Amino acid sequence: MAEYIPLPLLTAAEQFSKLPGIGMKTAQRLAYYLLTMPENDVEVFSKALISARKSVRICPVCQNFTGQEDCRICGDFRRQKEVICVVESPKDVTAFERAGSFAGVYHVLHGALSPMDGIGPEKIRVKELMARLNGDITEVIMATGPTVEGEATASYISRLIKTMGIKVTRLAYGLPVGAALEFADDVTLAHALDNRNEM
Amino acid sequence: MAEYIPLPLLTAAEQFSKLPGIGMKTAQRLAYYLLTMPENDVEVFSKALISARKSVRICPVCQNFTGQEDCRICGDFRRQKEVICVVESPKDVTAFERAGSFAGVYHVLHGALSPMDGIGPEKIRVKELMARLNGDITEVIMATGPTVEGEATASYISRLIKTMGIKVTRLAYGLPVGAALEFADDVTLAHALDNRNEM
C-alpha cells in the first residue's frame, strides 16, 4: 500500500481505522476526503478531537462525562436526588435525556459485568454507586441493557442494594413502539405478554 | 443535545459528522470513543489529519496525490510513459496499483462529467491531460467508472483525442470474477456475451 498511497495519507487512514466500526477501506475514503477539505477545516477538526479528550472529565458523583467542573445533571437543583437511574454508559444518559421522561439522577457504570471477558464488579463503577446510597435514596432503577450482561449486572447490583432496604426496580421489557409485531423475537413477545396492562 | 452532552464532545461529534458517510449517531459514538483513547493517541490522530492535508500535493504531470515533491509513479523510469490510463480519482490509481497489472502511467481527472451537477470539462482535469498528449503517447486507456458519468467522460475525451490520431481504448465490461452469474444485471450480462472470447 505504502508504495502508491502518499505516506501522510496512509498514516491518516491508519489513524481513522483505529476508530470503532471503521475498516481500512472506509478509513482510506475518509483520509482522501481530508484532502478535499479546506485546510482550516481540517485544523478545526483536529483541534476538536484533542479538546474533547482533554476537557471532558468524569463527574465524581454520577461518573458521567462532563465538560465543566460541575456535572450539569447532578448540579441541577430541580432534579430528584432520591431516585438514581443506573446505566451502563454515558450514551444511555444521552438517550434518557433525549426522551426527557426521567427527572431523577444517574449513575454511569462504564460497562457491564461479563465474566467471560474478565469484567467483574471491580472493573465497573459499582463501588462508587454503593457509596452514594445513604438514607435519602428512595429508589434505584436498574437501566442496564436488555442483554445477558446487562441483566447479570442488574441482578448483581440489585442483590447488593436490597440488603440495605432500598427499593430496586428494573426497566420493563416489551414491544418497541412503532415496530412490527411480527418481527419481535420470542423472548420480547413473551415479556410483552407477561407484562400486559389493562386498558 | 447540548444540554446533556458535554460541549467539547458535541463539537467533536459535529466535526466527525462532516465526514462522508458518517451520520450524527456514528459521529457521537466516535466522539465518545475518543474519551477512552490514551491522550497521546488522540494527539497522534489529530496531527496525522493535519499532516495529510498539508503535506500531500498534486503531481503536476498526472494530477495524482503525492506525498513528496516528485510523484513516485511518474518518476519511476521502469514505467511506460507512452501509455496513459485515465481515471476519475486517486482511489482508482490505488486500485490499479493494488492489482499490479498496469505498467504505464496515469492521469487523474478528479471527477467525471456530469451536466446535471454542473460539472463540465473545465471542472475536471481534461486540459492537463490534453497538454500531455505529444507524439510519444501511443495509447490512452479510458478507465473512468462504469457509470453514466464515467461513460460520458470517456466518450467526450476519446472524441478529443481521436482527432490527434492517438489510439484510445476503454476498459472492458463483463462479469466480475467470483460473482454469481445469476446476480449479474442485464446490461453487464449483455456486455459479457457481446465481448465473449474463444477458449
Interface residues (C-beta under 8 A of the other chain):
Chain A: M1 E3 Y4 I5 P6 L7 P8 L9 T11 A12 E14 Q15 K18 L19 P20 G21 I22 T26 Q28 R29 L30 A31 Y32 Y33 L34 L35 M37 E39 D41 V42 E43 V44 F45 S46 K47 A48 L49 I50 S51 A52 R53 K54 S55 V56 F65 T66 G67 Q68 R72 I73 S89 P90 K91 V93 T94 E97 R98
Chain B: M1 E3 Y4 I5 P6 L7 P8 L9 T11 A12 E14 Q15 K18 L19 P20 G21 I22 T26 Q28 R29 L30 A31 Y32 Y33 L34 L35 M37 E39 D41 V42 E43 V44 F45 S46 K47 A48 L49 I50 S51 A52 R53 K54 S55 V56 F65 T66 G67 Q68 R72 I73 S89 P90 K91 V93 T94 E97 R98
